[in-house]
Every structure is written in C-alpha cells, then in structure tokens.
Amino acid sequence: MLAFLRGLPVADLPGVSDLAVVDDQHPLVGEVMNLLARRNLLFAAATAPDPRYPINIRIGSKEYSEEDASDPNAFALKIRRQLTDERRSVRIYGSETVLCRLTGDETRIRLHLLNYRGGKVDGLRIRLRGAFRKGQARGDQIGELPLENFAVSNGATEFSIPAMNLYAVVDLEREK
C-alpha cells in the first residue's frame, strides 16, 4: 500500500463539502458525522455555522434536535433528503462499504475511494456533479483502472470502475 501511495501524483487540493456540521462537542456529533461519512454525504466540520454551505447542522437546534440525532440512520436520511441527490457532489452506486473523499479546485478534482469492508468490490458506478474530462484512475494491487461508460450530461459526469480492492484514486480535469 505504501508503494502504491508513493506512486500517486501529488495533488494538494482542498476538500469539497456539501454541508457543514457544527462540532460543539455534543455527545451525538461523532456518531452523526460517522453516519454522514458512511453515506458519502460530504461535510466540513465547523466550530460555528458557515454561510458557504446551504445546510449547517447543529445538534440540539430547532431544526436538528437531539431527539432526531439520537437515531443516526434516520438523521442521515433526513440530511440526504434535505440536501437532495442533485446537489450532492458525489454519489456512489454498487457498494455500501466504499467511502469517498473529494478534493478539488477550479481546474481538477481527485476522488479517493476506500473500501472499508476489505476484499474486492466489483462494478462501482460513480456520479460527480459537474462536467469533467476522462482522466486516470489507479487502484492498489491493480494499477491503472479503466473508467468505463464515461458520460457527461445534465451537469454531471458518470463512469464505472470495474473493480477495486481497498483503495483507489480518480483524477479528472474540469471541462472548460
């Protein structure tokens, strides 16, 4: 794994988030963040509400009560519905055990994929908000990964990765 990671091109890009979670040390915040991450709902941890995000979650507020947050599965679903699938930066189909992290700037993005179940994942479909040109994907123990069925339409880019092991990285450039 270390050899694979050392072989990746450097990409020091800022994280991409669709919403903010106010981490005020509330006892339920950690579990809420965990469930949001497991559902690939990209969030930034903040110390106070951040006007850059359309959704700012503060556990114990009127909109995000402690009672709601005490059922993290239902709470994560509430947030997903509030955000809407169309506004999500990334959606992953074909696995419940692949986590993502998206980084990027005005010219390019990098998508990190982590399979926390272990073993091989076959047939992963990815949808990214925005228009991108076909790029490169690499996976540990596999090397170059083909980006199959690559399509750009309706403000989104979709492609499939036929298989991955524990970790994969996809680099794409924005269309101009």
Disulfide bonds with the S-S distance in Angstrom:
none
